[in-house]
Amino acid sequence: MRSASKTTCDRRRTLGWLGAAILATTAGACSTITSLFKASKQEANYQNMPRAGQQCAGCSHFIPPDGCGRVEGPVSPNGWCRFWSARSG
């Protein structure tokens, strides 16, 4: 027969692994969901030129050389849309 402390330890270890697995699955799902719900260029008010000094190359959503985490299709590094957010760093 197992002791109570051994059973508690096994439960904690199992719950820890289960929690880590759920977290990893959720993180992957969130990135997939985000990519499924990109806005069209029209919905994003996308334009191929900068606006007030803001341009895709300086945006946190820009994925070089011509991708965006928020807008469908290729974008210009010199473009701009309403989702523009300054790149940190």
C-alpha positions in Angstrom: 0.0 0.0 0.0 1.3 3.5 -0.8 1.8 6.1 1.8 -0.2 9.3 1.8 2.8 11.5 1.0 3.8 9.4 -2.0 0.3 9.6 -3.4 0.2 13.4 -2.9 3.6 13.7 -4.6 2.4 11.6 -7.6 -0.7 13.7 -7.9 1.3 17.0 -7.8 3.7 15.7 -10.4 0.8 14.6 -12.7 -1.0 17.9 -12.3 2.1 19.8 -13.0 2.7 17.9 -16.3 -1.0 18.2 -17.2 -0.8 22.0 -16.6 2.3 22.3 -18.7 0.7 20.4 -21.5 -2.5 22.5 -21.4 -0.4 25.7 -21.4 1.7 24.6 -24.4 -1.5 23.5 -26.3 -3.2 26.8 -25.6 -0.2 28.9 -26.7 -0.1 27.1 -30.0 -3.8 27.4 -30.5 -3.8 31.2 -29.9 -1.2 31.8 -32.6 -3.2 29.6 -35.0 -6.5 31.5 -34.1 -4.8 34.9 -34.6 -3.5 33.9 -38.0 -7.0 32.7 -39.0 -8.6 36.1 -38.2 -6.4 38.5 -40.1 -8.1 41.6 -41.5 -8.3 42.3 -45.2 -6.3 45.3 -46.5 -9.5 47.2 -46.9 -10.6 46.4 -43.3 -7.2 47.5 -42.0 -7.3 50.8 -44.0 -3.9 49.6 -45.5 -2.0 52.0 -47.7 1.3 51.4 -49.5 2.9 54.6 -48.0 3.8 55.7 -44.5 1.4 57.8 -42.4 2.8 60.5 -40.1 6.2 58.8 -39.9 4.6 55.4 -39.1 5.4 52.5 -41.5 5.1 48.8 -41.4 8.9 48.2 -41.0 8.6 49.9 -37.6 5.5 48.0 -36.5 5.4 45.2 -34.0 3.2 43.2 -36.3 5.5 43.4 -39.3 7.1 40.1 -40.4 10.0 40.7 -42.8 10.3 40.8 -45.7 6.6 41.5 -46.5 4.3 39.8 -43.9 2.0 41.1 -41.2 0.5 39.4 -38.2 -2.7 41.4 -38.5 -3.3 42.0 -42.3 -3.8 39.4 -45.0 -1.4 39.1 -47.9 2.0 40.8 -48.6 2.5 44.3 -47.3 5.2 46.9 -48.1 7.7 47.7 -45.4 6.8 51.3 -46.3 3.1 50.8 -45.9 0.8 51.6 -43.0 -2.5 50.4 -41.5 -4.8 51.2 -38.6 -3.2 48.3 -36.5 0.2 50.0 -36.5 1.9 49.6 -33.2 5.5 50.7 -32.5 8.1 48.0 -32.4 9.7 47.8 -29.0 13.4 48.0 -28.7 
